[in-house]
Amino acid sequence: MATQLARIAREFHTRGWALGTSGNYSAVLGMDPLLLLITSSGLDKSALNERDFLEIDVSGTVLKGTAKPSAETFLHLAVAGKRQVGCILHTHSVWSTLLSERFASQGGLYISGYEMLKGLEGVKTHEHREWIPIYRNAQDIPALAERVSQELEREKETHGFLLSGHGLYTWGVDVAEARRHVEIFEFLLEVVGRREFGAPWALDKR
């Protein structure tokens, strides 16, 4: 599992979705009690490897490993507790950052009409309206995680959320599904972002 997550982290770095030390990744090891495998804090995602992960319990206590867990551990725990998923991935792309600021005052944004929406689990038509909540970023992560947990209880159909000025969180039943959701969301956010900000439609040639 750690090897898979490390490989995904390096891929996301090359795609510009998790530059430098941004982003974090977790996999659920058990639900009763809840156990997570999660990235250590402050690591360059271009060089992440399987040794850079920790096992933690529902309180965020490190059970295996000696490093410090991600500062956003409690957000991962909140998602795992409410969505009964197997993997949670957090990226920090340009488009997710810009759109999370642009729509923060509205509390989120809808995306509809795009065929790529069908890449989200359970979505059968491009007419689907995907609501992406946006939460104000905060340094008090446990308090923010509590708010996210409450909202996830109410918004049962969402596949992800944004932190304002920060980035995307999404999840899946396993690592493969969570990775696919990141790819779908990042595509959709770029499309909306280019439209919203009047950016050139030509694809980046990097």
C-alpha contacts under 8 A as a table, 3 or more apart, distances in Angstrom:
res1	aa1	res2	aa2	distance
1	M	4	Q	5.15
1	M	5	L	6.33
1	M	27	A	7.36
2	A	5	L	5.14
2	A	6	A	6.05
2	A	37	L	7.53
2	A	49	N	7.61
2	A	50	E	4.73
2	A	51	R	7.61
2	A	53	F	6.60
3	T	6	A	5.17
3	T	7	R	6.19
3	T	49	N	6.65
3	T	50	E	4.78
4	Q	7	R	5.21
4	Q	8	I	6.28
4	Q	175	V	7.62
5	L	8	I	5.07
5	L	9	A	6.12
5	L	25	Y	6.77
5	L	26	S	7.60
5	L	50	E	7.73
5	L	175	V	7.52
6	A	9	A	5.02
6	A	10	R	6.37
6	A	48	L	5.34
6	A	49	N	4.97
6	A	50	E	5.85
7	R	10	R	5.27
7	R	11	E	6.29
7	R	48	L	7.67
7	R	49	N	7.40
8	I	11	E	4.95
8	I	12	F	6.08
8	I	179	R	7.55
9	A	12	F	5.13
9	A	13	H	6.21
9	A	18	A	7.42
9	A	25	Y	7.79
9	A	45	K	5.66
9	A	46	S	7.07
9	A	48	L	6.75
10	R	13	H	5.07
10	R	14	T	6.43
10	R	45	K	5.75
10	R	46	S	4.78
10	R	47	A	6.60
10	R	48	L	6.58
11	E	14	T	5.23
11	E	15	R	6.40
11	E	46	S	7.95
12	F	15	R	5.04
12	F	16	G	6.31
12	F	17	W	5.15
12	F	18	A	5.66
12	F	91	T	7.74
13	H	16	G	5.19
13	H	17	W	5.68
13	H	18	A	4.70
13	H	19	L	5.27
13	H	20	G	7.83
13	H	45	K	6.13
13	H	46	S	5.60
14	T	17	W	7.62
14	T	46	S	7.38
15	R	18	A	7.86
16	G	19	L	5.98
16	G	93	S	6.29
16	G	94	V	7.96
17	W	91	T	5.49
17	W	92	H	5.39
17	W	93	S	4.24
17	W	94	V	7.48
18	A	21	T	7.30
18	A	22	S	5.23
18	A	23	G	5.39
18	A	45	K	6.73
18	A	91	T	5.42
18	A	92	H	5.26
18	A	93	S	6.37
19	L	22	S	5.75
19	L	23	G	7.92
19	L	44	D	7.63
19	L	45	K	6.75
19	L	46	S	7.54
19	L	92	H	7.54
20	G	43	L	7.66
20	G	44	D	4.97
20	G	45	K	6.13
20	G	46	S	7.26
21	T	42	G	5.36
21	T	43	L	5.04
21	T	44	D	4.44
21	T	45	K	5.83
22	S	42	G	7.85
22	S	44	D	7.69
22	S	45	K	7.33
22	S	91	T	7.22
22	S	92	H	6.19
23	G	45	K	7.76
23	G	89	L	7.77
23	G	90	H	5.07
23	G	91	T	4.77
23	G	92	H	5.85
24	N	38	I	7.45
24	N	39	T	5.87
24	N	70	S	6.91
24	N	72	E	7.93
24	N	89	L	6.34
24	N	90	H	5.25
24	N	91	T	7.13
25	Y	38	I	5.76
25	Y	39	T	5.77
25	Y	87	C	7.71
25	Y	88	I	5.97
25	Y	89	L	4.67
25	Y	90	H	6.14
26	S	36	L	6.44
26	S	37	L	5.31
26	S	38	I	4.22
26	S	39	T	6.61
26	S	76	H	7.04
26	S	87	C	5.70
26	S	88	I	5.29
26	S	89	L	6.50
27	A	36	L	5.71
27	A	37	L	5.18
27	A	38	I	6.65
27	A	86	G	5.62
27	A	87	C	4.26
27	A	88	I	6.38
27	A	174	D	7.88
27	A	175	V	7.33
28	V	31	M	7.25
28	V	34	L	7.49
28	V	35	L	6.04
28	V	36	L	4.67
28	V	37	L	6.36
28	V	80	A	7.25
28	V	85	V	7.30
28	V	86	G	4.90
28	V	87	C	6.01
29	L	34	L	7.49
29	L	35	L	5.23
29	L	36	L	5.39
29	L	37	L	6.57
29	L	86	G	7.81
30	G	33	P	6.33
30	G	34	L	5.25
30	G	35	L	4.99
30	G	36	L	7.21
31	M	34	L	4.05
31	M	35	L	6.42
31	M	84	Q	7.98
32	D	35	L	7.95
33	P	57	D	7.68
33	P	58	V	7.48
34	L	57	D	6.09
34	L	58	V	5.48
34	L	81	G	7.75
35	L	55	E	6.92
35	L	56	I	5.78
35	L	57	D	4.74
35	L	58	V	6.35
36	L	54	L	7.99
36	L	55	E	5.59
36	L	56	I	5.31
36	L	57	D	6.43
36	L	58	V	7.92
36	L	77	L	7.76
37	L	53	F	6.28
37	L	54	L	5.47
37	L	55	E	4.55
37	L	56	I	6.49
38	I	53	F	5.28
38	I	54	L	5.36
38	I	55	E	6.48
38	I	56	I	7.48
38	I	69	P	6.90
38	I	70	S	7.33
38	I	73	T	7.60
39	T	52	D	6.03
39	T	53	F	4.48
39	T	54	L	6.29
39	T	69	P	6.28
39	T	70	S	6.06
40	S	43	L	6.82
40	S	52	D	5.73
40	S	53	F	5.49
40	S	54	L	6.37
40	S	67	A	6.13
40	S	68	K	5.59
40	S	69	P	4.38
40	S	70	S	5.29
41	S	67	A	7.63
41	S	68	K	5.68
41	S	69	P	5.12
41	S	70	S	4.14
41	S	71	A	6.53
42	G	70	S	7.39
43	L	47	A	7.99
43	L	48	L	7.01
44	D	47	A	5.83
44	D	48	L	6.50
45	K	48	L	5.04
48	L	52	D	6.41
49	N	52	D	5.66
50	E	53	F	6.34
53	F	65	G	7.47
54	L	62	V	6.70
54	L	63	L	7.54
54	L	64	K	5.77
54	L	65	G	5.18
54	L	66	T	7.81
54	L	67	A	7.45
54	L	69	P	6.73
55	E	62	V	5.85
55	E	63	L	5.39
55	E	64	K	4.99
55	E	65	G	6.85
56	I	59	S	7.73
56	I	60	G	5.45
56	I	61	T	5.26
56	I	62	V	4.44
56	I	63	L	5.27
56	I	64	K	7.14
57	D	60	G	5.34
57	D	61	T	5.53
57	D	62	V	6.82
57	D	63	L	6.92
58	V	61	T	7.43
58	V	77	L	6.62
60	G	73	T	6.71
60	G	74	F	6.92
62	V	65	G	6.73
62	V	66	T	7.73
62	V	69	P	7.51
69	P	73	T	6.69
70	S	73	T	5.36
71	A	74	F	7.91
71	A	141	I	7.51
72	E	75	L	5.47
72	E	76	H	6.90
72	E	141	I	6.37
73	T	76	H	5.27
73	T	77	L	6.37
74	F	77	L	4.85
74	F	78	A	6.03
74	F	141	I	6.65
74	F	142	P	5.92
74	F	145	A	5.78
75	L	78	A	5.00
75	L	79	V	6.33
75	L	141	I	7.28
75	L	142	P	7.67
75	L	144	L	7.61
75	L	145	A	4.84
75	L	148	V	7.47
76	H	79	V	5.26
76	H	80	A	6.12
76	H	88	I	6.45
77	L	80	A	5.07
77	L	81	G	5.99
78	A	81	G	5.21
78	A	82	K	6.33
78	A	145	A	5.91
78	A	146	E	7.17
78	A	148	V	6.98
78	A	149	S	5.25
79	V	82	K	5.31
79	V	83	R	5.71
79	V	84	Q	7.82
79	V	85	V	7.89
79	V	88	I	7.51
79	V	148	V	7.90
79	V	149	S	6.76
79	V	152	L	7.62
80	A	83	R	5.54
80	A	84	Q	5.50
80	A	85	V	5.78
80	A	86	G	7.48
80	A	87	C	7.90
80	A	88	I	7.59
81	G	84	Q	6.07
82	K	149	S	6.65
82	K	152	L	6.54
82	K	153	E	6.58
83	R	152	L	7.75
84	Q	173	V	7.77
85	V	88	I	7.69
85	V	171	W	6.80
85	V	172	G	5.63
85	V	173	V	4.61
85	V	174	D	7.00
86	G	171	W	7.61
86	G	172	G	6.09
86	G	173	V	4.63
86	G	174	D	4.61
86	G	175	V	6.89
87	C	171	W	5.52
87	C	172	G	5.54
87	C	173	V	6.42
87	C	174	D	5.36
87	C	175	V	5.34
87	C	178	A	6.11
88	I	169	Y	7.12
88	I	170	T	5.90
88	I	171	W	4.28
88	I	172	G	6.75
88	I	175	V	7.97
88	I	178	A	6.52
89	L	169	Y	5.85
89	L	170	T	5.61
89	L	171	W	5.99
89	L	178	A	6.64
89	L	179	R	7.40
89	L	182	V	7.45
90	H	167	G	7.13
90	H	168	L	5.52
90	H	169	Y	4.51
90	H	170	T	6.60
91	T	167	G	5.79
91	T	168	L	5.31
91	T	169	Y	6.73
91	T	182	V	7.76
92	H	96	S	6.67
92	H	97	T	6.73
92	H	166	H	6.16
92	H	167	G	4.31
92	H	168	L	6.29
93	S	96	S	5.38
93	S	97	T	6.17
93	S	167	G	6.38
93	S	168	L	7.92
93	S	186	E	7.83
94	V	97	T	5.22
94	V	98	L	6.21
95	W	98	L	5.16
95	W	99	L	5.99
95	W	186	E	7.61
95	W	189	L	5.95
95	W	190	E	5.52
95	W	193	G	5.99
96	S	99	L	5.33
96	S	100	S	5.81
96	S	162	L	7.20
96	S	165	G	7.93
96	S	166	H	7.44
96	S	167	G	5.11
96	S	168	L	6.18
96	S	186	E	7.42
96	S	189	L	6.29
96	S	190	E	7.87
97	T	100	S	5.28
97	T	101	E	6.49
97	T	164	S	6.84
97	T	165	G	4.73
97	T	166	H	5.29
97	T	167	G	5.22
98	L	101	E	5.35
98	L	102	R	6.21
98	L	165	G	6.70
98	L	193	G	7.57
99	L	102	R	4.84
99	L	103	F	6.03
99	L	189	L	7.50
99	L	193	G	6.46
100	S	103	F	5.63
100	S	104	A	5.66
100	S	108	G	7.70
100	S	134	I	6.32
100	S	162	L	6.04
100	S	163	L	6.39
100	S	164	S	4.58
100	S	165	G	5.76
100	S	166	H	7.36
100	S	167	G	7.16
101	E	104	A	5.17
101	E	164	S	5.21
101	E	165	G	5.37
102	R	105	S	7.65
103	F	106	Q	5.36
103	F	107	G	6.64
103	F	108	G	5.83
103	F	109	L	6.42
103	F	134	I	7.55
104	A	107	G	5.18
104	A	108	G	6.18
104	A	134	I	5.85
104	A	135	Y	7.16
104	A	136	R	7.16
104	A	164	S	6.14
105	S	108	G	7.85
106	Q	109	L	7.31
107	G	133	P	5.92
107	G	134	I	5.14
107	G	135	Y	6.83
108	G	131	W	6.96
108	G	132	I	5.38
108	G	133	P	4.12
108	G	134	I	4.55
108	G	135	Y	7.93
108	G	162	L	7.92
109	L	131	W	5.85
109	L	132	I	5.40
109	L	133	P	6.64
109	L	134	I	7.74
110	Y	129	R	6.10
110	Y	130	E	5.42
110	Y	131	W	4.56
110	Y	132	I	6.25
111	I	114	Y	7.88
111	I	129	R	5.66
111	I	130	E	5.20
111	I	131	W	6.67
111	I	132	I	7.92
111	I	188	L	7.69
111	I	192	V	7.94
112	S	117	L	7.58
112	S	126	H	6.74
112	S	127	E	5.86
112	S	128	H	5.72
112	S	129	R	4.57
112	S	130	E	6.33
113	G	117	L	7.96
113	G	126	H	4.97
113	G	127	E	4.94
113	G	128	H	6.95
113	G	129	R	7.62
114	Y	117	L	5.78
114	Y	126	H	5.04
114	Y	127	E	7.32
114	Y	188	L	7.96
115	E	118	K	5.97
115	E	125	T	7.26
115	E	126	H	4.66
116	M	119	G	5.59
116	M	120	L	7.97
116	M	126	H	7.24
116	M	184	I	6.40
116	M	188	L	7.33
117	L	120	L	5.73
117	L	123	V	6.75
117	L	125	T	7.45
117	L	126	H	5.92
117	L	128	H	7.26
117	L	130	E	7.84
117	L	184	I	7.05
117	L	188	L	7.88
118	K	121	E	7.35
118	K	122	G	7.70
118	K	123	V	4.97
118	K	124	K	5.59
118	K	125	T	6.05
118	K	126	H	6.37
119	G	123	V	7.17
119	G	180	R	7.27
119	G	181	H	7.04
119	G	184	I	6.24
120	L	123	V	5.70
120	L	159	H	7.28
120	L	180	R	7.80
120	L	181	H	5.92
120	L	184	I	7.07
121	E	177	E	7.87
123	V	128	H	6.87
124	K	128	H	7.62
125	T	128	H	5.68
130	E	158	T	6.97
131	W	158	T	6.32
132	I	158	T	6.76
132	I	159	H	7.71
132	I	160	G	6.20
132	I	161	F	5.14
132	I	162	L	6.92
133	P	160	G	7.61
133	P	161	F	4.97
133	P	162	L	6.22
134	I	161	F	5.91
134	I	162	L	4.65
134	I	163	L	5.52
134	I	164	S	6.23
135	Y	148	V	7.83
135	Y	161	F	7.77
135	Y	162	L	6.36
135	Y	163	L	4.92
135	Y	164	S	5.94
136	R	163	L	5.87
136	R	164	S	5.10
137	N	144	L	7.73
137	N	163	L	5.41
137	N	164	S	5.44
137	N	165	G	7.21
137	N	166	H	7.07
138	A	141	I	6.41
138	A	144	L	6.67
140	D	143	A	5.59
140	D	144	L	6.34
141	I	144	L	4.93
141	I	145	A	5.88
142	P	145	A	4.99
142	P	146	E	6.23
143	A	146	E	5.12
143	A	147	R	6.49
144	L	147	R	5.17
144	L	148	V	6.24
145	A	148	V	4.99
145	A	149	S	6.01
146	E	149	S	5.02
146	E	150	Q	6.29
147	R	150	Q	5.17
147	R	151	E	6.26
148	V	151	E	5.10
148	V	152	L	6.05
149	S	152	L	5.18
149	S	153	E	6.34
150	Q	153	E	5.18
150	Q	154	R	6.72
151	E	154	R	5.12
151	E	155	E	5.89
152	L	155	E	4.96
152	L	156	K	5.96
152	L	158	T	7.82
153	E	156	K	6.11
155	E	158	T	6.04
158	T	161	F	7.75
159	H	170	T	6.01
159	H	171	W	6.84
159	H	181	H	7.78
160	G	168	L	7.07
160	G	169	Y	5.37
160	G	170	T	4.18
160	G	171	W	6.87
161	F	168	L	5.92
161	F	169	Y	5.37
161	F	170	T	6.68
162	L	166	H	7.35
162	L	167	G	5.48
162	L	168	L	4.61
162	L	169	Y	6.18
163	L	166	H	5.13
163	L	167	G	5.45
163	L	168	L	6.66
164	S	167	G	6.99
170	T	178	A	6.58
170	T	181	H	6.62
170	T	182	V	6.50
171	W	177	E	7.43
171	W	178	A	4.56
171	W	179	R	7.90
171	W	181	H	7.00
172	G	175	V	6.66
172	G	176	A	7.57
172	G	177	E	4.81
172	G	178	A	4.04
172	G	179	R	7.79
172	G	181	H	7.33
173	V	177	E	6.20
173	V	178	A	7.05
174	D	177	E	5.49
174	D	178	A	6.30
175	V	178	A	5.19
175	V	179	R	6.09
176	A	179	R	5.16
176	A	180	R	6.22
177	E	180	R	5.03
177	E	181	H	6.23
178	A	181	H	5.07
178	A	182	V	6.38
179	R	182	V	5.15
179	R	183	E	6.39
180	R	183	E	5.08
180	R	184	I	6.18
181	H	184	I	5.04
181	H	185	F	5.98
182	V	185	F	5.20
182	V	186	E	5.94
183	E	186	E	5.25
183	E	187	F	6.22
184	I	187	F	5.26
184	I	188	L	6.25
185	F	188	L	5.05
185	F	189	L	5.91
186	E	189	L	5.12
186	E	190	E	6.10
187	F	190	E	5.26
187	F	191	V	6.31
188	L	191	V	5.11
188	L	192	V	6.18
189	L	192	V	5.13
189	L	193	G	5.79
190	E	193	G	4.88
190	E	194	R	5.97
191	V	194	R	5.34
191	V	195	R	6.30
192	V	195	R	5.13
192	V	196	E	5.88
193	G	196	E	4.95
193	G	197	F	5.89
193	G	198	G	7.96
193	G	199	A	7.64
194	R	197	F	5.45
194	R	198	G	5.55
194	R	199	A	4.54
194	R	200	P	6.87
194	R	201	W	6.90
195	R	198	G	5.24
195	R	199	A	6.64
196	E	199	A	7.84
